[in-house]
Amino acid sequence: MSRIWLLDGRSGSGKTVLAEALAVELGATVVHMDDLYPGWGGLDEGSAYALERILAPLVRGDDAVWRRWDWAAGARAEEHRLPAGSALVLEGCGALSRASAPLAERATWLECDEPTRRSRALARDGADDWWEGWRAQEDAFYARERSRDLATEVRGCR
């Protein structure tokens, strides 16, 4: 049976950095939700894709097989495979939902204030013209899924 850890929180909260540390602790592969969203309007679709193509197969004891989203081409790209029984850290906005939470051994929510998060996103991406649209998707997703409440642990800014 696969060990699955989910790591969620709003954009710029430090998920990717923490995911790498957790993966070392678990001996796991990290999968980034950024590789699953079909573009800037795809938070919900990316979350569903992760559940269908990665989480559910691993829980069933099957290999997980998915295609990375190529942001430049605007299409799915090369195929990736995670063998059955693999340990996984799935990180990113939308990783933790009502459907995914029961499949996880551990679910962590990262809490961070918006000015810090936005500053980090700007430093990371060089622009934040996507911020408002993405935040609206986060607002809708987290209001519906109540991801923070589903977490087995909540951590502050890193």
C-alpha positions as CSV (number, residue, x, y, z in Angstrom):
1,M,0.0,0.0,0.0
2,S,1.3,3.5,-0.9
3,R,2.0,6.1,1.7
4,I,0.4,9.3,0.7
5,W,1.0,12.8,2.1
6,L,-0.9,15.8,0.9
7,L,0.4,19.3,1.3
8,D,-1.9,22.2,0.5
9,G,-2.1,26.0,1.1
10,R,-2.6,29.1,-0.9
11,S,-0.1,30.2,-3.6
12,G,3.2,31.3,-2.1
13,S,2.8,29.7,1.3
14,G,5.9,27.5,1.0
15,K,4.5,24.2,-0.1
16,T,7.2,23.3,-2.6
17,V,10.0,23.9,-0.1
18,L,8.3,21.9,2.6
19,A,7.4,19.1,0.1
20,E,11.0,18.4,-0.7
21,A,11.8,18.1,3.1
22,L,8.8,15.8,3.7
23,A,9.8,13.6,0.7
24,V,13.2,13.0,2.2
25,E,11.6,12.1,5.5
26,L,9.2,9.7,3.8
27,G,11.5,8.5,1.0
28,A,8.8,9.7,-1.4
29,T,8.4,11.1,-4.8
30,V,7.1,14.7,-5.0
31,V,4.4,15.4,-7.5
32,H,3.6,19.1,-8.0
33,M,0.0,20.2,-8.7
34,D,1.6,22.9,-11.0
35,D,2.4,20.0,-13.4
36,L,-1.3,18.9,-13.4
37,Y,-3.4,22.1,-13.8
38,P,-4.4,22.6,-17.4
39,G,-3.5,26.3,-17.3
40,W,-4.3,29.3,-15.1
41,G,-8.0,28.4,-15.0
42,G,-7.5,24.8,-14.0
43,L,-7.4,24.5,-10.2
44,D,-10.5,22.4,-10.0
45,E,-9.6,20.3,-13.0
46,G,-6.1,19.7,-11.8
47,S,-7.4,18.6,-8.4
48,A,-9.8,16.1,-10.0
49,Y,-7.0,14.9,-12.4
50,A,-4.6,14.2,-9.4
51,L,-7.4,12.2,-7.7
52,E,-8.2,10.2,-10.8
53,R,-4.8,9.6,-12.3
54,I,-2.5,9.5,-9.2
55,L,-4.2,9.1,-5.8
56,A,-7.0,6.6,-6.6
57,P,-4.7,4.2,-8.6
58,L,-2.1,4.2,-5.8
59,V,-4.7,3.5,-3.2
60,R,-6.1,0.6,-5.3
61,G,-2.6,-0.8,-5.6
62,D,-2.1,0.2,-9.2
63,D,0.6,2.3,-10.9
64,A,-0.2,6.0,-11.2
65,V,0.1,7.3,-14.7
66,W,-0.4,10.9,-15.7
67,R,0.7,13.5,-18.2
68,R,2.4,16.7,-17.2
69,W,0.8,20.0,-18.3
70,D,3.1,21.9,-20.7
71,W,2.3,25.5,-19.9
72,A,4.1,26.9,-23.0
73,A,2.3,24.5,-25.4
74,G,-1.0,24.6,-23.6
75,A,-1.4,20.8,-23.7
76,R,-0.6,17.6,-21.9
77,A,3.0,16.5,-22.5
78,E,5.1,13.5,-21.6
79,E,3.7,10.6,-19.5
80,H,4.9,10.0,-16.0
81,R,4.5,6.8,-14.0
82,L,4.7,6.1,-10.3
83,P,4.8,2.4,-9.5
84,A,2.2,0.8,-7.2
85,G,3.3,0.9,-3.6
86,S,5.4,4.1,-4.0
87,A,5.4,6.8,-1.3
88,L,4.0,10.1,-2.6
89,V,4.0,13.7,-1.5
90,L,1.4,15.6,-3.5
91,E,1.9,19.3,-3.1
92,G,0.0,22.3,-4.4
93,C,-3.3,24.2,-4.3
94,G,-6.1,21.7,-4.6
95,A,-4.1,18.6,-3.3
96,L,-6.3,18.4,-0.2
97,S,-10.0,18.0,-0.9
98,R,-12.9,16.1,0.6
99,A,-12.3,13.3,-1.9
100,S,-8.5,13.1,-1.4
101,A,-8.3,13.5,2.4
102,P,-9.5,10.0,3.2
103,L,-6.8,8.5,0.9
104,A,-3.9,10.2,2.8
105,E,-1.9,9.1,5.7
106,R,-1.0,12.7,6.4
107,A,-2.5,16.0,5.2
108,T,-0.8,19.3,6.0
109,W,-2.1,22.8,5.4
110,L,0.3,25.7,5.2
111,E,-1.0,29.0,6.6
112,C,0.6,32.3,5.5
113,D,-0.6,35.9,5.2
114,E,-1.4,37.3,1.8
115,P,1.3,40.0,1.6
116,T,4.0,37.5,2.3
117,R,2.6,35.0,-0.1
118,R,2.2,37.6,-2.9
119,S,5.7,38.9,-2.4
120,R,7.1,35.3,-2.7
121,A,5.0,34.6,-5.8
122,L,6.3,37.8,-7.4
123,A,9.9,36.9,-6.5
124,R,9.4,33.4,-7.8
125,D,7.6,34.2,-11.1
126,G,8.8,37.7,-11.9
127,A,5.2,38.9,-12.4
128,D,1.9,38.4,-10.6
129,D,-0.6,39.3,-13.3
130,W,-2.2,35.9,-12.6
131,W,-2.7,36.5,-8.9
132,E,-6.2,37.8,-8.8
133,G,-7.7,35.2,-11.1
134,W,-5.9,32.4,-9.2
135,R,-6.9,33.7,-5.8
136,A,-10.6,33.7,-7.0
137,Q,-10.2,30.0,-7.8
138,E,-8.5,29.3,-4.5
139,D,-11.3,31.2,-2.7
140,A,-14.0,29.0,-4.4
141,F,-12.1,25.8,-4.0
142,Y,-11.2,26.2,-0.3
143,A,-14.7,27.5,0.6
144,R,-16.3,24.4,-1.0
145,E,-13.7,21.8,0.1
146,R,-12.8,23.3,3.5
147,S,-9.2,22.0,2.9
148,R,-7.7,23.6,6.0
149,D,-10.3,21.8,8.2
150,L,-9.4,18.5,6.5
151,A,-5.7,18.8,7.4
152,T,-4.2,16.5,10.0
153,E,-1.8,19.3,10.8
154,V,-1.6,23.1,10.2
155,R,1.8,24.8,9.9
156,G,2.7,28.4,9.7
157,C,4.7,30.3,7.2
158,R,8.2,29.0,6.4
